[in-house]
Amino acid sequence: MRIDTMKAAVFQGPGQPLTIKDIATPQIGDGEMLVKVRRCGICGTDIHASREGPFMAPPETVFGHEFVGDIVEVGSAVPEGLFAPGDRVTSLPFIGEQTIGLGEISGAYSEYVKVGHELVLKIPESLDDDRGALVEPLAVGLHSVKMAEGVAEKDVLIIGAGPIGLACAIWCRFFGARSVVLSEMSPARLDMARTLGFADFVDPAGDVGAQFEALTGAAPAVQIECVGAPGILQACIERAPNRGVIMGIGVCDHPDEIVPLTAFVKELRIQWAVGYEKEDFQFAIDMMVAGRVDASAMITDVVSLDEAPDAFEALRNPSGQCKVLIDLTR
C-alpha cells in the first residue's frame, strides 16, 4: 500500500534547528527504488550545508546520505531479478547528476528515501544496521587514501580525528603505512582513536612537524588534511619533505593563503579528493564482512528521529560525539 506522507527532520534555514514534520514520500521513477530507512549517519557535510555560505542547502532540505534500509518499491525499468522488496541495501547518494540529501533529492533523515538502482549495493546479513551506515564514511576515507597513490611503508600524518580522519587512518593502516600519526586536540577524539587501535599522536597547538619526527624519525611523506580550516594547508607545505604528498579532504569554504614557492621547491603533490566510486562502497562492505576492518567503535550515539534535531545542534560544537546515527526503526 502506497504511503503518501512520511516523517522527516527538515532544514528550515541557518540558525534554526531541524524541524520534525510530515512531508510527501518520494515518488520513484522507472529506474529508481524506494527504501525504508533503518539508520542514517549525521555527516559533517550536513552541518556545513546548514550554515550561511557557498555550500548552504536551500530551506526545506532533508539531509542524510549515509544510510541503510530495506527496499519497499522497485521501478518498472529496474532489471528483473536485480533487486526486490525486502532487500537490505545502501547506496551512493546520487541519482544521475543530482545528490541525495543536499537539497536536490530528499535525504535519509526521513522514513523513506529514493535511490537510483545503478548505485545501490546489498548489505549482507552478517553486517548489522549500524555498520551498514558506516559504509559511506568508510568509502570516503578509502577513496581519499587511494588518491594518495601509495601509503605502504610510508609515514603518514592524519590531521583531524573526526569520523573521516579516523576512516583515513583505518585505511592507511590497512594498506601498510609504516606509521600513522594523528594530529588532534580533543581528548574525546583522542580516546576514540585509541579505542580503534591508534597510539601515536601530536598536539596541533605545538610544533607538529617536530613532534612527528620525534615519533617516526622522519618528516610525513603523506599528510591527509581532514579539518578544512585556513592555514592548515600552508602548515602542511612547510613540514612536508621533498616530493611529499598532501591530501586535501576537509571542506574549507573560506579563502586561504599558501606560499606556492615552498611547494614548488620541494616538488610537492597537493591533491584534493571528494566522494568515492561504487567499488569503494563494495570494498568497504567486503572488508567489514571479512572482519578485516571494524569502525563500529566510532559510533558514539544512536538517536531517534525525534531526537535528531538536538543531536544535530550538538554536533556544531561536539564534545564526546564522533559518529552519530539516527535510528529510523524507533
Phi, psi and omega in degrees: 000132183289131177257116188281330181232160179215160176272139181211157172265116192247133176283126182260334182155164181299140180084359180244142177289159173299149181243131176275122178205169177273130177229171180293137174291138181303140174265125184271150172273180185298327182261014184247170178222151177257131183242131172274117190286135173261307179225150172215131178277148172269122186254151175301331177298323178296319178298314177303317185289349179264002182254157172301137180147182186293341182258009184294133178282155178289154175305150182079009175289140169253112181286175172120105180227007177247087192222160172221144180190186183251135175293132177240344180209137183238129180294156186294338182264000176289126183309134184299135178086353182285312178221157179213155174307136182102341177295135177267127191218166163230177182204149165297143189274056179221145166231107187065233180266004182260152184252134176281127172089007177229035172110327184277318179230134181306133184267195193259016164281053189199169182287332182222151175217145177261149182223156172270132192296337184295335185249017182265141177231142178281143177260119181298155182300330183288350180255116183286173185297320181300313179292326178299327179284350178269355182301315183296307178297327175295324178293325176299311180297318180299312180299319181297315180293321176299321181293340176289344175060050172116107175244354182303132177062020179249158176269123189242135173249123176257122182258107182104121182249040168282188183305318182286320175300318178294321177298317177298318180298318179301316182285327175299316177297316181302318184270013167089027175302143179293319175215146176234112182245135180250135175258115185200141180254343182285120178302322181295320180287328174295319177297320179297316179298321178296320178300326179275004173098012179262144187228353184251121185224153171233154181266116182295346177282346180253198179278097186297317181299315180295318178297319181297314181294328177295327180280321190248341184083008182207166172281158183289114180293328178230129174240130181244108187267110187245021181255309177084031179255145178304141178098336184290320181299318178295322177298322177298317179300317184293323182266355181292145173280173175303136180060028174287166181242133176239121179258124176264108182246321181294144181275112177251112183254023176239154176302144179228166182225132175231165175252097184301331183303318180298315178295324180297311182297323181277353184055048181283155170248119177250118188232131173261150177222140177217138174076219192184178174238167183300325181295333177292318176300313184295320180294319178298317177299311183299318182288327175292316179299321181285352181078014181271343176224132177218109180253011187297336180296339180284351176283112182256336185216138172233118187239160175281169178298321179296332179273351186300318180302317179293319179296322179296314180295322180297330181285352174294328176223074188294147175251279180259002184282145170239268176262123179252129179249144171262126179263107182275002179268352181284000000 
